[in-house]
Amino acid sequence: MSLLRIRDASKRYGEILALDRVSFDLESGEILALLGPNGSGKSTLMRCLVTLERLDSGSITLAEVEVQADPAAARGHLGYAGQDMALDKVLTGREFLRFQAGIVHLPRTEIAGRVDEMLRRFELEDAADRLCEGYSGGMRRRLDLAASLMHRPRLVVLDEPSAGLDWEARRRLWQTLEELRREGTSLLLATHDFEEADLLADRVVLMSRGRVAGQGTPAELRRELGDWILVLALHEHPTPGDHEQLAALGEALGGRPLPPDPHRPELSLAVQGEGGDEGARTWSGRVHDLAREQGLSLFSLTVRRPTLQDVYRSATGEPVEVES
């Protein structure tokens, strides 16, 4: 039985349809990533899940509790770390965790021990009695995550968990999230970071304009797209006729063209083929041969494996900004 079941979830703000019949399941002990840019509906769905807002139609069921029918019972099963870190500047880290323990109704006799446990777990003991205002971004994120776990929830919901963190803090956070999953905590995270989704998630739900554009494991999604991505360009910068000529070459090669970016000079084409270095060499030779037959001189050709960026671009038609 799924821990979380979302069925036909819809939400409108005036003329804007933020969620349009979104459906997916999350199994116990897995990390599921909602992947998409700002405005794709991820945060709206999470706010409805954690009872900050209500759906217009559809249902969210968590641990057999219908969230909208019994929000108090649902909150007992989940922890939430939002995109804006909810840290009070006038409290120390220890005071903040004690405050959160009260909010989730942890028994008084358990609070001190649980706070100490979380401070140790997230390596915040040395900073426990300093004001949260002085914490680094990574420390703030770890403290917010610790607060979400005070009552031992079955599901932790994270909105853009690594946003604003430097590389080392991101890696440290990802290690912590993977440890939580191994210990049996289920995680639902909203992210626009393709690397984060690929490294952490057991399954990914692609979100676009309030809808589910695809879902599966990262490996399944890449495999469904193709074995290779061919990236071809005739010139360093776009010139009139480039896209038409490349489209004709792509049609001759077969495969699935990814939606073109009018500001970029290349064609990206998903194709099936042999694995390993031999497959890349085979496709490279085939492309150059067909280009010569059509009287074209390639400026550049790249043969590489598909990424989640490619999958998202193919599924939604939206340009993808690669995280640096």
C-alpha positions as CSV (number, residue, x, y, z in Angstrom):
1,M,0.0,0.0,0.0
2,S,1.3,3.4,-1.0
3,L,2.2,5.8,1.9
4,L,1.0,8.8,-0.2
5,R,-1.6,8.8,-2.9
6,I,-2.5,11.9,-4.9
7,R,-5.4,11.6,-7.3
8,D,-6.6,14.3,-9.7
9,A,-5.4,17.1,-7.5
10,S,-6.5,20.5,-9.0
11,K,-6.1,24.0,-7.7
12,R,-6.9,27.4,-9.3
13,Y,-5.9,30.9,-8.3
14,G,-8.3,33.2,-10.3
15,E,-7.4,32.6,-14.0
16,I,-4.3,30.6,-13.2
17,L,-4.7,26.8,-13.0
18,A,-1.8,25.9,-10.7
19,L,-2.6,22.2,-10.5
20,D,-4.4,20.3,-13.2
21,R,-5.5,16.7,-12.2
22,V,-2.1,15.7,-10.8
23,S,-1.9,12.0,-9.8
24,F,1.0,9.9,-8.4
25,D,1.9,7.6,-5.5
26,L,4.9,7.6,-3.1
27,E,5.9,4.3,-1.6
28,S,7.2,3.8,2.0
29,G,10.9,4.3,2.2
30,E,11.5,6.0,-1.1
31,I,12.6,9.4,-2.2
32,L,10.4,10.9,-4.8
33,A,11.3,14.2,-6.6
34,L,8.8,16.6,-8.1
35,L,11.0,18.1,-10.9
36,G,10.3,21.3,-12.7
37,P,10.9,25.0,-12.9
38,N,9.3,27.7,-10.8
39,G,5.7,28.0,-11.7
40,S,5.3,24.3,-12.6
41,G,3.0,23.6,-9.6
42,K,5.4,21.9,-7.2
43,S,5.1,24.3,-4.3
44,T,1.3,24.6,-4.7
45,L,1.0,20.8,-4.4
46,M,3.2,20.7,-1.4
47,R,1.3,23.4,0.4
48,C,-1.9,21.5,-0.1
49,L,-0.2,18.3,1.1
50,V,1.0,19.9,4.3
51,T,-2.4,21.5,4.9
52,L,-1.4,25.1,4.3
53,E,-3.9,25.3,1.5
54,R,-6.9,23.2,0.2
55,L,-7.4,21.6,-3.2
56,D,-10.3,22.7,-5.3
57,S,-10.9,19.1,-6.3
58,G,-9.2,15.7,-6.1
59,S,-7.7,14.0,-3.1
60,I,-4.5,13.6,-1.1
61,T,-4.2,10.5,1.2
62,L,-1.3,10.1,3.6
63,A,-1.0,6.9,5.7
64,E,-4.7,6.2,5.0
65,V,-5.7,9.6,6.2
66,E,-7.5,11.9,3.8
67,V,-5.6,15.1,4.2
68,Q,-8.4,17.6,3.6
69,A,-10.9,15.6,5.7
70,D,-8.6,15.3,8.7
71,P,-5.7,17.7,8.5
72,A,-4.6,17.4,12.1
73,A,-4.2,13.6,11.8
74,A,-2.3,14.1,8.5
75,R,0.1,16.5,10.1
76,G,1.0,13.9,12.7
77,H,2.5,11.8,9.8
78,L,4.6,14.4,8.1
79,G,7.4,16.9,8.6
80,Y,7.8,20.0,6.4
81,A,10.9,22.1,5.5
82,G,9.7,24.8,3.2
83,Q,11.7,26.9,0.7
84,D,12.0,29.8,3.1
85,M,13.7,28.6,6.2
86,A,11.4,29.1,9.2
87,L,14.1,30.1,11.7
88,D,13.4,32.7,14.4
89,K,16.2,35.2,14.6
90,V,15.8,35.8,18.4
91,L,16.1,32.0,19.3
92,T,19.2,29.8,19.6
93,G,19.3,26.5,17.7
94,R,18.4,24.6,20.9
95,E,15.5,27.0,21.7
96,F,14.2,26.7,18.1
97,L,14.1,22.9,18.3
98,R,12.4,23.0,21.7
99,F,9.8,25.4,20.3
100,Q,9.2,23.1,17.3
101,A,8.9,20.2,19.7
102,G,6.0,22.0,21.4
103,I,4.3,22.8,18.1
104,V,4.2,19.0,17.2
105,H,3.1,18.1,20.8
106,L,6.1,16.1,21.7
107,P,5.6,14.9,25.4
108,R,7.5,17.2,27.8
109,T,9.5,14.3,29.2
110,E,10.9,13.6,25.7
111,I,11.7,17.1,24.5
112,A,15.2,17.6,26.0
113,G,16.5,14.2,24.9
114,R,15.0,14.6,21.4
115,V,16.5,18.0,21.0
116,D,20.0,16.8,22.0
117,E,19.6,13.8,19.7
118,M,18.8,16.1,16.7
119,L,21.6,18.5,17.5
120,R,24.0,15.5,17.5
121,R,22.5,14.0,14.4
122,F,22.9,17.2,12.3
123,E,26.3,18.1,13.8
124,L,24.9,21.3,15.4
125,E,26.0,20.7,19.0
126,D,28.8,23.3,19.0
127,A,26.3,26.0,17.6
128,A,23.3,24.9,19.7
129,D,23.4,27.9,22.0
130,R,24.1,30.5,19.3
131,L,21.4,32.6,17.7
132,C,20.0,31.1,14.5
133,E,20.6,34.5,12.9
134,G,24.3,33.8,12.8
135,Y,24.1,30.3,11.2
136,S,25.5,29.7,7.7
137,G,23.1,28.6,5.0
138,G,24.0,25.0,5.3
139,M,23.6,25.1,9.1
140,R,20.2,26.8,8.7
141,R,19.0,24.1,6.3
142,R,20.2,21.3,8.7
143,L,18.4,22.9,11.6
144,D,15.2,23.3,9.6
145,L,15.4,19.6,8.6
146,A,16.1,18.6,12.2
147,A,12.9,20.6,13.3
148,S,10.8,18.7,10.6
149,L,11.9,15.4,12.1
150,M,11.3,16.1,15.8
151,H,8.1,14.0,16.0
152,R,9.5,11.1,13.9
153,P,7.2,11.6,10.8
154,R,6.7,8.9,8.2
155,L,7.1,11.4,5.4
156,V,9.3,14.5,5.2
157,V,8.4,17.1,2.6
158,L,11.1,19.4,1.4
159,D,10.7,22.4,-1.0
160,E,13.9,23.2,-2.9
161,P,16.1,21.7,-0.1
162,S,19.4,22.8,-1.5
163,A,18.5,26.2,-2.9
164,G,21.1,28.8,-2.1
165,L,23.6,26.3,-0.7
166,D,27.2,26.1,-1.9
167,W,28.5,22.9,-3.4
168,E,29.9,21.4,-0.1
169,A,26.7,22.2,1.8
170,R,24.6,20.6,-1.0
171,R,26.6,17.4,-0.9
172,R,26.4,17.3,2.8
173,L,22.7,17.7,2.8
174,W,22.2,15.1,0.1
175,Q,24.2,12.6,2.2
176,T,21.9,13.3,5.1
177,L,18.8,12.8,3.0
178,E,20.1,9.5,1.7
179,E,20.8,8.4,5.3
180,L,17.2,9.2,6.3
181,R,15.9,7.1,3.4
182,R,18.1,4.1,4.4
183,E,16.6,4.4,7.9
184,G,13.1,4.2,6.5
185,T,12.0,7.8,6.3
186,S,10.1,8.6,3.1
187,L,11.0,11.8,1.4
188,L,9.1,14.0,-1.1
189,L,11.2,16.8,-2.5
190,A,10.3,19.6,-4.9
191,T,13.3,20.7,-7.0
192,H,14.3,22.4,-10.2
193,D,17.9,20.9,-9.8
194,F,18.2,18.1,-12.3
195,E,21.4,16.8,-10.6
196,E,19.7,16.7,-7.3
197,A,16.8,14.7,-8.7
198,D,19.1,12.3,-10.6
199,L,21.4,11.6,-7.6
200,L,18.7,11.3,-4.8
201,A,15.4,10.2,-6.2
202,D,14.2,6.6,-6.6
203,R,11.5,8.0,-8.8
204,V,10.8,11.4,-10.5
205,V,7.6,13.1,-11.4
206,L,8.1,15.7,-14.1
207,M,5.9,18.8,-13.5
208,S,5.0,21.4,-16.1
209,R,2.4,24.1,-16.0
210,G,0.5,22.3,-13.2
211,R,0.5,18.9,-14.9
212,V,2.4,15.7,-14.7
213,A,4.4,15.4,-17.9
214,G,6.0,12.0,-17.1
215,Q,7.1,9.9,-14.2
216,G,9.4,6.9,-13.5
217,T,12.9,6.2,-12.2
218,P,15.6,8.4,-13.7
219,A,17.0,5.4,-15.5
220,E,13.6,4.5,-17.0
221,L,13.0,8.0,-18.1
222,R,16.3,8.3,-19.9
223,R,16.0,4.8,-21.4
224,E,12.5,5.7,-22.8
225,L,13.9,8.8,-24.5
226,G,16.8,7.0,-26.2
227,D,20.3,5.5,-26.0
228,W,22.1,8.5,-27.3
229,I,21.6,12.2,-27.8
230,L,23.1,13.7,-31.0
231,V,23.8,17.5,-30.8
232,L,24.5,19.0,-34.2
233,A,25.3,22.5,-35.3
234,L,26.1,24.1,-38.7
235,H,27.4,27.4,-37.3
236,E,28.7,28.8,-34.0
237,H,25.7,31.2,-33.9
238,P,22.2,30.7,-35.5
239,T,21.8,31.8,-39.1
240,P,18.7,31.8,-41.3
241,G,17.9,28.4,-42.5
242,D,19.9,26.5,-39.9
243,H,16.9,24.9,-38.1
244,E,15.3,23.8,-41.4
245,Q,18.5,22.2,-42.7
246,L,19.2,20.5,-39.4
247,A,15.6,19.3,-39.2
248,A,16.0,17.7,-42.7
249,L,19.2,16.0,-41.5
250,G,17.5,14.8,-38.3
251,E,14.6,13.3,-40.3
252,A,17.1,11.4,-42.4
253,L,18.8,10.1,-39.2
254,G,15.6,9.0,-37.6
255,G,15.1,9.3,-33.9
256,R,13.2,11.9,-31.8
257,P,14.1,15.6,-32.2
258,L,14.0,17.5,-29.0
259,P,12.1,20.8,-29.1
260,P,14.4,23.5,-30.7
261,D,15.6,26.5,-28.8
262,P,15.4,29.5,-31.2
263,H,18.3,31.1,-29.4
264,R,20.7,28.2,-29.9
265,P,22.2,27.0,-33.2
266,E,22.0,23.2,-32.7
267,L,19.6,20.3,-33.2
268,S,19.3,17.7,-30.4
269,L,18.1,14.3,-31.5
270,A,17.4,11.3,-29.3
271,V,18.3,8.0,-31.1
272,Q,18.5,4.3,-30.3
273,G,21.7,2.4,-30.9
274,E,24.6,0.3,-29.6
275,G,26.1,0.9,-26.2
276,G,29.6,1.8,-25.3
277,D,32.3,3.7,-27.3
278,E,31.5,1.7,-30.4
279,G,27.9,3.0,-30.5
280,A,29.1,6.6,-30.2
281,R,31.6,6.1,-33.1
282,T,28.9,4.5,-35.2
283,W,26.6,7.4,-34.8
284,S,29.3,9.9,-35.4
285,G,30.2,8.3,-38.7
286,R,26.6,8.0,-39.8
287,V,25.9,11.7,-39.1
288,H,29.0,12.9,-41.0
289,D,28.1,10.6,-44.0
290,L,24.5,11.9,-44.2
291,A,25.6,15.5,-43.8
292,R,28.0,15.2,-46.7
293,E,25.3,13.6,-48.8
294,Q,23.1,16.6,-48.1
295,G,25.9,19.0,-48.9
296,L,26.2,20.2,-45.3
297,S,29.3,21.0,-43.3
298,L,28.9,20.5,-39.6
299,F,30.4,23.1,-37.2
300,S,30.1,20.6,-34.3
301,L,28.8,17.2,-33.4
302,T,28.4,15.8,-29.9
303,V,27.3,12.2,-29.1
304,R,26.4,11.7,-25.5
305,R,24.1,9.8,-23.1
306,P,20.6,11.3,-22.3
307,T,20.1,13.3,-19.2
308,L,17.1,14.3,-17.2
309,Q,17.3,17.7,-18.8
310,D,16.8,16.0,-22.1
311,V,13.9,14.0,-20.8
312,Y,12.2,17.1,-19.4
313,R,12.8,19.1,-22.6
314,S,11.4,16.3,-24.7
315,A,8.3,15.7,-22.5
316,T,7.4,19.4,-22.0
317,G,8.8,21.3,-24.9
318,E,10.2,23.8,-22.4
319,P,13.8,25.1,-22.5
320,V,15.9,23.9,-19.6
321,E,18.4,25.9,-17.7
322,V,21.2,23.6,-16.6
323,E,22.4,24.2,-13.0
324,S,25.9,25.4,-12.8
